[in-house]
Amino acid sequence: MTVTICIGSSCHLKGSREIIQKLQELVCQNHLEEKVDLNGSFCTGNCVKGVCVTVDGELFSLKPEDTETFFEEKVLGRLG
């Protein structure tokens, strides 16, 4: 599974660094290093929607405080 987090200037200002750090922690805590590939990318063109995160090409908008719920639903839920 590929999870890509936008690190463009707008998403960076909205907390992409925090989201990346939390996702890295969650991947490690769940021993998913072999199953989840975390990537950064520059602008995905959806700046107004917050931090843009894609999971296998599907776009989501995320706030740092929603990262754990997002991980449980969109990452663990798909690997289930």
C-alpha positions as CSV (number, residue, x, y, z in Angstrom):
1,M,0.0,0.0,0.0
2,T,1.3,3.4,-0.9
3,V,0.4,6.4,1.2
4,T,1.6,9.8,-0.2
5,I,1.5,13.0,1.9
6,C,1.7,16.4,0.2
7,I,4.6,18.5,1.4
8,G,3.9,21.5,-0.8
9,S,3.9,24.9,0.9
10,S,0.1,25.1,1.6
11,C,-0.1,21.6,3.1
12,H,3.1,22.1,5.0
13,L,1.6,25.2,6.7
14,K,-1.5,23.1,7.5
15,G,0.5,20.4,9.3
16,S,1.9,17.9,6.8
17,R,5.0,17.4,8.9
18,E,3.0,16.4,12.0
19,I,0.9,14.0,9.9
20,I,4.1,12.4,8.4
21,Q,5.6,11.9,11.9
22,K,2.4,10.4,13.3
23,L,1.9,8.1,10.3
24,Q,5.6,6.9,10.7
25,E,5.0,6.2,14.3
26,L,1.7,4.3,13.6
27,V,3.3,2.2,10.8
28,C,6.1,1.2,13.2
29,Q,3.8,0.5,16.2
30,N,1.7,-1.8,14.0
31,H,4.8,-3.5,12.4
32,L,3.6,-2.5,8.9
33,E,7.0,-1.4,7.5
34,E,6.8,-4.1,4.8
35,K,3.2,-3.4,3.9
36,V,2.9,0.4,3.9
37,D,5.1,2.7,1.8
38,L,5.0,6.3,3.1
39,N,6.0,8.9,0.4
40,G,6.1,12.7,0.2
41,S,5.0,14.6,-2.9
42,F,4.7,18.2,-3.8
43,C,1.4,19.9,-4.6
44,T,-1.4,17.7,-5.6
45,G,-3.5,20.6,-6.7
46,N,-6.1,20.4,-3.9
47,C,-4.6,23.0,-1.6
48,V,-7.9,24.4,-0.3
49,K,-8.8,21.0,1.2
50,G,-6.1,20.8,3.8
51,V,-3.2,18.3,3.9
52,C,-3.7,16.1,0.9
53,V,-3.0,12.4,1.5
54,T,-3.5,9.7,-1.1
55,V,-3.9,6.0,-0.3
56,D,-3.2,3.9,-3.4
57,G,-4.2,6.9,-5.5
58,E,-7.4,7.8,-3.6
59,L,-7.3,11.4,-2.4
60,F,-8.2,12.4,1.2
61,S,-7.9,15.7,3.1
62,L,-6.5,15.5,6.6
63,K,-5.9,17.6,9.6
64,P,-3.1,16.6,12.1
65,E,-5.7,15.8,14.8
66,D,-7.5,13.3,12.5
67,T,-4.4,11.2,11.7
68,E,-5.0,8.3,14.0
69,T,-8.6,7.9,12.9
70,F,-7.5,8.1,9.3
71,F,-4.8,5.5,9.9
72,E,-7.3,3.1,11.5
73,E,-10.0,3.5,8.9
74,K,-8.0,4.0,5.6
75,V,-4.8,2.0,6.3
76,L,-5.6,-0.7,8.8
77,G,-9.1,-1.0,7.4
78,R,-7.8,-1.7,3.9
79,L,-5.1,-4.1,5.1
80,G,-7.6,-5.9,7.4
